[in-house]
Amino acid sequence: MGFFTENEVETFDFGEAHVGELRFGLGPFYMLLDNVKILETNSCNRDVRTMRTNGLTFRIVDPQVLSVIEEGYKVYNADGKLQQEVPDRAVDPEEYADLCAMLEEAVVYEIKKEDSIYRISIDGEEHAYTLEIKGAGDSEEWDRFMNL
């Protein structure tokens, strides 16, 4: 890979990034992402404007999965009356492998870091998910910069 950063998650805009691969659970946390925006504040960005890239690998160092939540939803009829309400659901660790496969080609809403907690919001084909992962740091690796 041509470019590498550590602990610079805030210098990327992951909104509308596409998940090529996702792995988490008992081993390392790893995401392969396309359509990631690299902000002008990134240490590798020599331009004075936001750029983008495909094939960015995002890793969390020493990950500990705190929670994986399948977001609930409400169903209304044509008159606006509530028909069904499905609450948020905690995803069991036994389901992580299937969830990783299901979220390939999903779209990322955001990846945010507060202290040592990473909050990753992903919109799957049928449901949205929020992952909270505690980690000792992060790294990002990619090959090239592209124009927006």
Secondary structure, DSSP 8 states (H G I E B T S, - for coil): --EEEES-GGGEE-TT-EEEEEE-SSS-EEEEEESEEE-TTSTT--SSS-EEESSEEEEEES-EEEEEEE--EEEE-TTS-EEEEE--EE--GGGHHHHHHHTTT-EEEEEEEETTEEEEEEE-SS-EEEEEEE-SEEEEEES--B--
